[in-house]
Amino acid sequence: MKSVPEPHPELVETSEDGRSTRLLRLTAGECPALALHGLDHVGTGDAGAGFCMIRTHLPGAFLIGTMGGEGWVRADGGWRLCRPGMVCLSPPQVLQGCHAARGSRWQFVWCRWDQGANPAALARPDTPLLRAFDAEPLHAMVTALAAEQRSHAHPTVLHHLIEALMAAVWNFTGAHRADARLAMLWQAVEQQPSEAWTVGKLAMVAGCSREHLRRLCQEQLGRSPQEQLAWVRLRHAARLLAATDDKLETIARDSGYSSAFALSNAFVRWMGCRPRDVRSR
């Protein structure tokens, strides 16, 4: 018997807690120390059926990790399961979404950064999106942070807890152990997104074989070189849409796309919206 595919919500601005969902949230308004690290809010959740969150207005970076059950997260232009021992990071300028999986309660922890204060490691072109990572330390830090804020709110304790939380985030991003060849390669692509990049040319710039480049990208980024190339080009196009009045055809050409139509289709697949929607925001 074939299993029935799980339906996913429409990609429109949504915030639904659903039935019997329990959320613990701590905002920068309640705990100003969060804002010193660009954090807008952090929290934990135990979500039941109907829980769904979709953000189409391209806010700051968003990180969510699973401790129990499983939930769906929006990553690389599609819905992917985030199971226990997995963390998903949505960098800025990307449609962000998650919802509880059918028939499963979902225990998770999250961090949301302010739109104007995204740490560089969360926005660089080689930041991973979804990969295996123990979310329990993140959960422990957020839980302790909320408890301290409710009880003593001691500035020194709050500071050290947030520092520990951020250290766990940097551990996930791999900023301290990323392969220098990948960092150099994707910085080069980001500087020249319109270049006719092939896997062979990417491998040559990285100084490794095609197969080794594929392996490095899968291990550190969770996606293939071709997918990463599309990701960098779309990030570049999103920045141009937000910062210039250039025509869509010009932005498509500058971002490595053959036409405005090709760019628009790629936006719908990866970002869940059309280029005009980014500009209108």
C-alpha positions, 0 to 999 in steps of 0.5 A, spaced: 500 500 500 502 506 498 502 511 503 498 518 502 503 524 501 502 529 507 499 535 505 503 542 506 500 549 508 500 554 503 506 559 503 502 565 505 504 568 512 501 564 517 501 563 525 497 557 528 499 554 534 494 548 533 491 544 538 495 542 545 501 546 543 505 549 549 510 554 547 515 557 552 518 564 549 523 569 551 523 576 547 528 581 547 523 586 550 523 581 556 530 580 556 534 586 553 541 582 553 538 578 547 538 584 543 546 585 544 547 579 540 542 581 535 536 576 538 529 578 537 526 572 541 528 564 543 524 559 545 522 551 546 515 548 543 511 542 544 507 542 538 501 538 536 496 537 530 495 544 527 502 547 529 504 552 523 509 558 522 510 561 515 514 567 514 514 570 507 516 577 509 524 575 509 525 577 517 532 575 520 535 568 520 531 563 524 534 556 527 530 550 529 532 544 532 528 537 534 529 534 540 523 529 539 518 527 534 518 530 528 516 536 524 517 539 517 521 545 515 522 549 509 529 548 506 532 549 499 525 550 496 522 544 499 519 541 505 524 537 509 523 533 515 527 535 521 527 529 526 531 528 533 538 530 532 537 535 526 537 542 526 535 547 521 537 554 519 534 559 515 538 565 513 535 572 512 532 573 505 529 566 505 521 564 506 521 561 512 516 555 515 515 549 519 509 545 521 508 539 525 508 532 522 502 528 521 500 524 527 507 526 531 508 531 537 514 535 535 519 538 541 523 543 538 527 549 540 528 555 536 532 562 535 530 568 531 535 574 530 533 581 528 532 583 521 538 588 522 542 584 526 544 578 523 551 575 525 555 574 519 556 567 520 549 566 519 548 570 512 555 568 509 554 564 502 556 557 505 552 557 511 548 550 512 541 549 512 539 542 515 543 537 517 545 532 523 546 536 530 544 535 537 539 540 539 539 538 546 544 543 548 540 549 545 534 547 548 538 546 555 541 553 554 534 556 552 530 553 558 535 556 563 535 563 560 528 563 561 528 560 568 533 565 570 529 571 567 523 569 570 527 568 577 533 573 578 534 576 572 541 577 574 545 580 568 552 576 569 548 570 569 544 572 563 550 574 559 553 567 560 547 563 558 546 567 552 554 567 550 553 559 551 547 559 547 551 563 541 557 558 542 552 552 540 549 556 534 557 557 532 558 550 533 552 548 528 554 553 523 561 550 523 564 557 522 570 555 526 572 548 522 569 550 515 574 547 509 577 554 507 577 551 500 569 552 500 569 559 503 574 561 498 570 558 492 563 561 494 566 568 496 568 568 489 562 565 486 558 571 490 563 576 487 561 573 480 554 570 480 553 571 473 559 567 471 558 561 467 559 556 473 560 549 471 561 543 476 568 543 473 570 550 474 567 550 481 572 544 483 578 548 479 577 554 483 576 550 490 583 546 488 580 539 488 576 534 484 569 534 482 567 528 486 571 531 492 567 538 491 561 534 491 563 530 498 565 537 501 558 540 499 554 535 502 558 534 508 558 541 510 552 545 507 547 539 506 546 540 498 550 539 492 555 544 488 549 546 483 544 547 489 549 551 492 550 555 486 543 556 485 542 558 492 548 564 492 545 566 485 538 567 488 541 571 495 544 576 490 538 577 486 534 578 492 539 583 495 539 587 488 531 587 488 531 590 495 537 595 494 536 597 487 530 599 482 534 595 476 529 591 471 528 584 473 531 582 466 538 586 468 537 583 475 537 576 472 543 577 467 547 580 473 545 573 477 547 568 472 540 567 469 538 567 462 532 570 463 527 574 468 522 568 467 528 563 469 529 567 475 522 568 477 521 560 476 527 559 481 524 564 486 518 561 486 521 554 487 526 556 493 523 562 496 516 561 495 514 567 492 516 571 486 521 577 485 516 582 485 514 580 492 521 581 495 521 588 491 514 590 494 516 589 501 
